[in-house]
Amino acid sequence: MKNRDVRMRGFIERQEVDAVLALLHSRIRPLGVETVRLEEAYGRVLAEDVVSEIDVPHFARAAVDGYAVQARETFGASSYNPIEFTLVGEVFPGSPFPQPLQKQQAVRIMTGAPLPPGADAVVMAEYAEERGGKVNIFQPITPYRNVGRQGEDIGKGEVVLRRGRRLRPQDVGVLASIQHLTPRVWRRPTVALLITGNELVKAGEERIEGTTKIVDSNSYVLWGLIEQYGGIPHRKGIIRDHYETIKRAMQEATEDVLLITGGSSVGAEDFAPLILSEIGELLVHGVAMRPSSPTGLGFLEDRPVFLLPGNPVSAMVAFEAFVGPTLQMMQGLEPHSIYPRVEGVLKRKVTSAIGRVDYVRVRFVEGNLVEPLRVSGASILSSTTRADGFIIVEKNSEGFDEGEKVEVYIYR
């Protein structure tokens, strides 16, 4: 153990949130690239542009049910002057018509079916009438009307999806349509969850009534947040507040990111900052934000290590502020909020201190009127379930007045 106890500095000086994010920007790089199957591609981030090698559609096809014809032969048609065509067959999706159309011929065609050779338009069924092997057309039509032309959706050689895009279901569908079956994506970061605390027990492990034990909820909250940001969580169990035990758990973790909850402050059993300063780099210990000011940050063999407060709300806020952006950068993304934003009007005043960033849980009580729930109370996890979202009071603000418009980040 080093002679100088980093905890004894206390939190007299706390790093600003912007400075911590700048530090992460300077150190975090995307992980390696891997190839995945389409079934595994949803939510992954493209590591390179995707260029189509085919046209979509790769043949002209009917966009409506009706009759395939040569458009010029319908000119002059009307309900008073129908033009007669000879019906020479029908065509369905997946079954091409065997021969080219001749003069004044028509083919019955279904939506999605390939256009017969020689046809260049489809008359909707509503404007035609069959009778005795003939079909009368009551409406003139222009070339390529009601036709999906070859390459109309995607052209061969077109950049379909750009590098750095997180794939949505419809994006994966487009990849399937161009037969791009093995996209190259950034690897998802693995995250070790080291939950510390002598007072903690696993959910359902034992009865806690009449004891001083506390059920571990942090691992469940953080597990969900890690997955929301594209990471792969690995739970390491509950680790007791013992210097060598925590140190061994940190050294044995092989994941890309380490999250340690509890033991991050300046108390006698807050070992995490000491251990990180001994075996790696402790670059941040204390952040000017509320809640979660005891947050720490460092690196162990170039892997980011986050020391999160044990209080559930503090751990959640620190994750959103720093861990989430880190996981995004490791997947080739620019950090961004995953929460939709809407405008609200404050029901009552919110105060803050200059130089500190505050995350305030709020709920909508009527229309766009929002009520602050708690500014303090970092252990009150239920406040996050009652909340519809949160507002952020930036470091240069003393808060918001009653009736002031605010930007609300909505919990999804």
C-alpha positions as CSV (number, residue, x, y, z in Angstrom):
1,M,0.0,0.0,0.0
2,K,1.4,3.4,-0.9
3,N,2.3,5.8,1.9
4,R,0.3,8.6,0.6
5,D,-3.4,7.9,1.2
6,V,-5.2,9.5,-1.8
7,R,-8.5,9.5,0.2
8,M,-7.1,11.9,2.8
9,R,-7.3,14.7,0.2
10,G,-11.1,14.4,0.7
11,F,-13.2,16.2,-1.9
12,I,-11.9,19.8,-1.3
13,E,-11.4,20.0,-5.0
14,R,-13.7,18.2,-7.4
15,Q,-13.2,17.8,-11.1
16,E,-15.7,19.5,-13.4
17,V,-17.9,17.3,-15.5
18,D,-16.6,18.8,-18.7
19,A,-13.0,18.1,-17.7
20,V,-13.8,14.5,-16.9
21,L,-15.5,14.0,-20.3
22,A,-12.5,15.7,-22.1
23,L,-10.2,13.3,-20.3
24,L,-12.3,10.3,-21.5
25,H,-12.3,11.7,-25.1
26,S,-8.5,11.9,-25.0
27,R,-8.0,8.3,-23.9
28,I,-10.8,6.2,-25.2
29,R,-10.6,4.6,-28.6
30,P,-12.9,2.2,-30.5
31,L,-12.3,-1.5,-29.9
32,G,-11.5,-3.9,-32.7
33,V,-13.6,-4.7,-35.7
34,E,-15.5,-8.0,-36.1
35,T,-17.8,-9.6,-38.7
36,V,-21.3,-10.6,-37.6
37,R,-24.3,-12.3,-39.1
38,L,-27.4,-10.3,-39.9
39,E,-29.2,-12.0,-37.0
40,E,-26.7,-10.5,-34.7
41,A,-26.4,-7.1,-36.3
42,Y,-29.3,-5.2,-34.6
43,G,-27.9,-2.5,-32.3
44,R,-24.3,-2.9,-33.6
45,V,-22.2,0.0,-35.0
46,L,-20.9,-0.2,-38.5
47,A,-17.1,0.0,-38.8
48,E,-17.2,0.8,-42.5
49,D,-19.4,2.2,-45.2
50,V,-21.8,-0.3,-46.8
51,V,-21.9,-0.1,-50.7
52,S,-24.6,-2.0,-52.6
53,E,-23.4,-4.4,-55.2
54,I,-26.9,-4.8,-56.7
55,D,-29.9,-2.7,-57.8
56,V,-33.0,-2.8,-55.5
57,P,-35.3,-3.8,-57.0
58,H,-33.2,-5.6,-59.5
59,F,-36.1,-5.8,-62.0
60,A,-39.0,-3.6,-62.9
61,R,-42.2,-4.7,-61.0
62,A,-45.8,-3.7,-60.6
63,A,-46.6,-1.3,-57.8
64,V,-50.4,-2.0,-58.0
65,D,-52.8,-4.8,-59.1
66,G,-53.9,-4.2,-62.6
67,Y,-52.9,-4.7,-66.2
68,A,-49.4,-4.3,-67.7
69,V,-49.4,-2.5,-71.1
70,Q,-47.4,-0.3,-73.3
71,A,-48.3,3.2,-72.1
72,R,-48.5,4.9,-75.4
73,E,-51.3,2.6,-76.5
74,T,-53.6,4.0,-73.8
75,F,-53.4,7.6,-74.9
76,G,-56.9,8.9,-75.6
77,A,-58.6,6.4,-73.4
78,S,-61.6,7.6,-71.3
79,S,-64.8,6.3,-69.9
80,Y,-66.5,7.5,-73.1
81,N,-63.8,6.1,-75.3
82,P,-62.3,2.8,-73.9
83,I,-59.4,1.3,-75.7
84,E,-59.5,-2.4,-76.1
85,F,-56.5,-4.8,-75.5
86,T,-56.2,-8.5,-75.9
87,L,-55.6,-10.2,-72.6
88,V,-52.8,-12.7,-73.1
89,G,-52.2,-14.1,-69.6
90,E,-51.3,-13.1,-66.0
91,V,-48.2,-12.8,-63.9
92,F,-47.6,-13.2,-60.2
93,P,-44.7,-12.3,-57.9
94,G,-41.7,-14.5,-58.5
95,S,-43.0,-15.8,-61.9
96,P,-41.8,-13.9,-64.9
97,F,-44.0,-13.6,-68.0
98,P,-42.5,-15.8,-70.8
99,Q,-42.7,-13.6,-73.9
100,P,-42.7,-9.9,-74.9
101,L,-46.0,-8.0,-75.3
102,Q,-47.2,-7.4,-78.8
103,K,-49.2,-4.5,-80.1
104,Q,-52.5,-3.9,-78.1
105,Q,-51.8,-6.7,-75.7
106,A,-52.2,-6.6,-71.9
107,V,-51.3,-8.9,-69.1
108,R,-53.1,-9.2,-65.8
109,I,-50.5,-8.5,-63.1
110,M,-50.3,-8.5,-59.3
111,T,-48.4,-6.1,-57.0
112,G,-44.7,-7.1,-56.8
113,A,-44.8,-9.2,-60.0
114,P,-42.1,-8.6,-62.6
115,L,-43.2,-6.4,-65.5
116,P,-43.5,-8.4,-68.8
117,P,-41.0,-7.6,-71.5
118,G,-42.3,-4.8,-73.7
119,A,-44.6,-3.4,-71.0
120,D,-43.7,0.0,-69.4
121,A,-46.8,0.8,-67.2
122,V,-49.6,-0.7,-65.2
123,V,-53.2,0.4,-65.4
124,M,-55.0,0.0,-62.0
125,A,-57.7,-2.6,-62.0
126,E,-60.3,0.2,-61.2
127,Y,-59.8,1.7,-64.6
128,A,-60.2,-1.5,-66.6
129,E,-62.8,-4.0,-67.4
130,E,-62.4,-7.6,-68.6
131,R,-64.8,-9.2,-71.0
132,G,-64.4,-12.3,-73.2
133,G,-60.6,-12.4,-73.3
134,K,-60.4,-8.7,-73.8
135,V,-59.8,-5.8,-71.4
136,N,-61.1,-2.3,-71.9
137,I,-58.9,0.6,-70.6
138,F,-60.7,3.7,-69.4
139,Q,-57.8,5.9,-68.5
140,P,-54.6,7.0,-70.3
141,I,-51.4,6.3,-68.5
142,T,-47.8,7.6,-68.8
143,P,-44.7,5.5,-69.1
144,Y,-43.5,3.9,-65.8
145,R,-46.8,4.8,-64.0
146,N,-47.5,2.3,-61.2
147,V,-44.1,0.6,-61.8
148,G,-41.3,0.1,-59.4
149,R,-38.3,0.7,-61.6
150,Q,-35.0,-1.2,-61.4
151,G,-32.7,0.5,-58.9
152,E,-35.5,2.8,-57.8
153,D,-34.9,2.0,-54.1
154,I,-31.1,1.4,-54.1
155,G,-28.7,1.7,-57.0
156,K,-25.7,-0.5,-57.6
157,G,-22.6,1.3,-56.2
158,E,-24.7,3.5,-53.8
159,V,-23.4,4.0,-50.3
160,V,-26.4,2.6,-48.3
161,L,-25.3,3.0,-44.7
162,R,-22.4,5.0,-43.4
163,R,-19.6,4.0,-41.0
164,G,-20.5,4.8,-37.4
165,R,-24.3,4.1,-37.7
166,R,-25.9,2.1,-35.0
167,L,-28.1,-0.4,-36.8
168,R,-31.8,-0.2,-36.4
169,P,-34.2,-3.0,-37.4
170,Q,-35.0,-1.3,-40.8
171,D,-31.2,-0.9,-41.4
172,V,-30.7,-4.6,-41.0
173,G,-33.6,-5.2,-43.4
174,V,-31.8,-3.0,-46.0
175,L,-28.6,-5.0,-45.5
176,A,-30.7,-8.2,-46.2
177,S,-32.2,-6.6,-49.4
178,I,-28.8,-6.0,-50.9
179,Q,-27.4,-9.4,-49.8
180,H,-24.9,-7.8,-47.4
181,L,-25.0,-10.7,-45.0
182,T,-21.9,-10.2,-42.9
183,P,-21.5,-6.5,-41.9
184,R,-18.3,-5.4,-40.2
185,V,-19.0,-3.8,-36.9
186,W,-17.1,-2.4,-33.9
187,R,-16.8,-5.0,-31.1
188,R,-19.1,-4.5,-28.1
189,P,-17.2,-3.7,-24.9
190,T,-17.4,-6.2,-22.1
191,V,-18.0,-4.6,-18.6
192,A,-17.0,-6.2,-15.3
193,L,-19.5,-5.4,-12.5
194,L,-17.7,-5.4,-9.1
195,I,-20.2,-4.7,-6.4
196,T,-18.5,-4.0,-3.0
197,G,-20.0,-3.9,0.5
198,N,-20.1,-6.0,3.7
199,E,-23.7,-5.0,4.1
200,L,-24.9,-6.4,0.8
201,V,-26.7,-9.6,0.0
202,K,-28.0,-11.0,-3.3
203,A,-31.7,-10.5,-4.1
204,G,-33.6,-13.5,-2.7
205,E,-30.5,-14.9,-1.0
206,E,-31.8,-14.5,2.6
207,R,-34.3,-12.7,4.7
208,I,-33.2,-9.2,5.6
209,E,-35.9,-8.2,8.1
210,G,-34.4,-7.7,11.5
211,T,-30.9,-7.4,10.1
212,T,-28.7,-4.6,8.9
213,K,-28.2,-6.2,5.5
214,I,-29.1,-4.4,2.3
215,V,-30.2,-6.1,-1.0
216,D,-27.9,-5.4,-3.9
217,S,-29.9,-3.4,-6.5
218,N,-27.0,-1.7,-8.2
219,S,-25.9,-4.7,-10.2
220,Y,-29.4,-5.0,-11.8
221,V,-29.7,-1.2,-12.6
222,L,-26.2,-1.2,-14.0
223,W,-26.7,-4.4,-16.0
224,G,-29.7,-2.8,-17.8
225,L,-27.8,0.4,-18.4
226,I,-24.8,-1.4,-19.8
227,E,-27.0,-3.2,-22.3
228,Q,-28.8,0.0,-23.2
229,Y,-25.5,1.4,-24.2
230,G,-24.4,-1.6,-26.2
231,G,-22.1,-3.2,-23.7
232,I,-21.9,-6.8,-22.4
233,P,-22.2,-7.0,-18.6
234,H,-20.3,-9.6,-16.6
235,R,-21.4,-9.8,-12.9
236,K,-18.5,-10.6,-10.6
237,G,-20.6,-11.1,-7.5
238,I,-20.6,-9.2,-4.2
239,I,-17.1,-8.4,-3.0
240,R,-16.4,-7.8,0.7
241,D,-14.9,-4.5,1.9
242,H,-11.4,-6.0,2.2
243,Y,-8.3,-4.4,0.6
244,E,-6.7,-7.5,-0.8
245,T,-10.0,-9.1,-1.8
246,I,-11.0,-6.0,-3.9
247,K,-7.5,-5.7,-5.3
248,R,-7.5,-9.3,-6.4
249,A,-10.9,-8.9,-8.0
250,M,-9.7,-5.9,-10.0
251,Q,-6.5,-7.6,-11.1
252,E,-8.3,-10.8,-12.2
253,A,-11.0,-8.9,-14.2
254,T,-10.2,-9.2,-17.9
255,E,-13.1,-7.1,-19.3
256,D,-12.7,-4.0,-21.4
257,V,-14.2,-1.8,-18.7
258,L,-14.3,-2.1,-14.9
259,L,-17.2,-0.7,-12.8
260,I,-16.7,-0.8,-9.1
261,T,-19.6,0.4,-6.9
262,G,-19.2,1.3,-3.3
263,G,-16.0,2.1,-1.5
264,S,-15.3,5.1,-3.8
265,S,-15.4,7.9,-1.2
266,V,-13.0,8.9,1.6
267,G,-14.1,6.6,4.4
268,A,-11.9,4.0,6.3
269,E,-13.3,1.2,4.1
270,D,-13.3,3.0,0.8
271,F,-10.4,1.0,-0.7
272,A,-11.1,1.3,-4.4
273,P,-9.3,4.7,-4.9
274,L,-6.3,3.4,-3.0
275,I,-6.1,0.2,-5.0
276,L,-6.5,1.9,-8.3
277,S,-3.7,4.4,-7.5
278,E,-1.5,1.5,-6.5
279,I,-2.0,-0.9,-9.5
280,G,-3.0,1.6,-12.2
281,E,-3.9,5.3,-12.6
282,L,-6.3,7.2,-10.5
283,L,-7.0,10.3,-12.5
284,V,-10.2,11.6,-11.0
285,H,-11.5,11.3,-7.4
286,G,-14.5,13.5,-6.8
287,V,-16.6,15.3,-9.4
288,A,-18.5,18.6,-9.1
289,M,-21.9,17.0,-9.7
290,R,-25.0,16.1,-7.6
291,P,-25.7,13.4,-6.9
292,S,-22.6,11.2,-7.3
293,S,-19.8,13.6,-6.3
294,P,-17.7,10.7,-4.9
295,T,-17.2,9.3,-8.4
296,G,-13.7,8.3,-9.4
297,L,-12.0,7.4,-12.7
298,G,-8.8,5.9,-13.8
299,F,-7.1,3.3,-16.0
300,L,-5.8,-0.2,-15.5
301,E,-3.6,-1.3,-18.4
302,D,-5.4,1.2,-20.6
303,R,-8.8,-0.1,-19.6
304,P,-11.1,2.5,-18.1
305,V,-12.0,1.9,-14.4
306,F,-15.0,3.7,-12.9
307,L,-15.4,4.0,-9.2
308,L,-19.1,4.6,-8.7
309,P,-20.8,5.5,-5.4
310,G,-22.7,2.8,-3.7
311,N,-25.9,4.8,-3.4
312,P,-28.1,3.6,-6.3
313,V,-29.2,6.9,-7.7
314,S,-25.6,8.2,-7.5
315,A,-24.4,5.1,-9.3
316,M,-27.0,5.6,-12.0
317,V,-26.3,9.3,-12.6
318,A,-22.5,8.7,-12.7
319,F,-23.0,5.9,-15.2
320,E,-25.1,8.1,-17.4
321,A,-22.6,11.0,-17.2
322,F,-19.4,9.0,-17.8
323,V,-19.7,5.3,-18.4
324,G,-22.4,5.5,-21.1
325,P,-20.4,7.9,-23.2
326,T,-17.3,5.7,-22.8
327,L,-19.2,2.6,-24.0
328,Q,-20.4,4.6,-27.0
329,M,-16.9,5.8,-27.9
330,M,-15.5,2.3,-27.6
331,Q,-18.1,1.3,-30.3
332,G,-17.1,4.1,-32.7
333,L,-19.9,6.4,-31.7
334,E,-19.9,10.0,-30.7
335,P,-21.2,10.4,-27.2
336,H,-24.9,11.3,-27.2
337,S,-27.8,11.1,-24.8
338,I,-30.0,8.0,-25.4
339,Y,-33.0,9.8,-23.9
340,P,-35.6,11.8,-25.9
341,R,-36.0,15.4,-24.8
342,V,-39.1,17.4,-24.4
343,E,-39.8,20.9,-23.1
344,G,-41.4,21.3,-19.7
345,V,-42.4,24.1,-17.3
346,L,-41.2,23.9,-13.7
347,K,-43.9,23.7,-11.0
348,R,-41.5,25.0,-8.4
349,K,-38.0,26.4,-8.1
350,V,-34.8,24.3,-8.3
351,T,-31.7,25.7,-6.7
352,S,-28.1,24.8,-7.4
353,A,-24.6,26.0,-6.7
354,I,-22.3,27.7,-9.3
355,G,-19.6,25.3,-10.4
356,R,-21.7,22.1,-9.9
357,V,-23.8,20.1,-12.3
358,D,-27.1,18.9,-10.8
359,Y,-29.2,16.0,-12.1
360,V,-32.8,16.5,-10.8
361,R,-35.5,13.9,-11.2
362,V,-38.8,15.2,-12.3
363,R,-42.3,14.0,-13.2
364,F,-45.1,15.5,-15.3
365,V,-48.1,16.4,-13.2
366,E,-50.3,18.2,-15.7
367,G,-49.7,18.8,-19.4
368,N,-46.1,20.0,-19.7
369,L,-45.9,21.1,-16.0
370,V,-43.0,19.2,-14.3
371,E,-42.5,18.8,-10.6
372,P,-39.0,18.2,-9.1
373,L,-38.9,15.1,-7.0
374,R,-35.6,15.1,-5.2
375,V,-32.3,16.8,-5.6
376,S,-30.8,15.1,-2.6
377,G,-31.6,11.5,-1.5
378,A,-29.0,9.5,-3.5
379,S,-30.1,6.3,-1.8
380,I,-33.8,6.7,-2.7
381,L,-33.9,4.5,-5.8
382,S,-37.7,4.6,-5.9
383,S,-37.5,8.3,-6.9
384,T,-36.2,7.2,-10.3
385,T,-39.2,4.9,-10.8
386,R,-41.6,7.7,-9.9
387,A,-39.8,10.1,-12.2
388,D,-40.7,10.6,-15.8
389,G,-37.2,11.9,-16.5
390,F,-34.6,14.4,-15.3
391,I,-33.4,17.9,-15.9
392,I,-29.8,19.1,-15.8
393,V,-28.7,22.2,-14.0
394,E,-25.4,23.2,-15.7
395,K,-22.4,24.3,-13.7
396,N,-22.8,28.1,-14.5
397,S,-26.4,28.2,-13.3
398,E,-27.9,28.7,-9.9
399,G,-31.0,26.8,-10.9
400,F,-34.3,27.4,-12.4
401,D,-37.3,29.6,-11.3
402,E,-40.8,28.4,-10.9
403,G,-42.6,28.7,-14.3
404,E,-39.3,28.6,-16.2
405,K,-39.0,26.4,-19.3
406,V,-36.6,23.4,-19.0
407,E,-35.4,20.6,-21.2
408,V,-36.6,17.2,-19.8
409,Y,-34.7,14.0,-20.6
410,I,-37.3,11.3,-20.7
411,Y,-36.7,7.9,-19.3
412,R,-37.5,5.4,-22.0
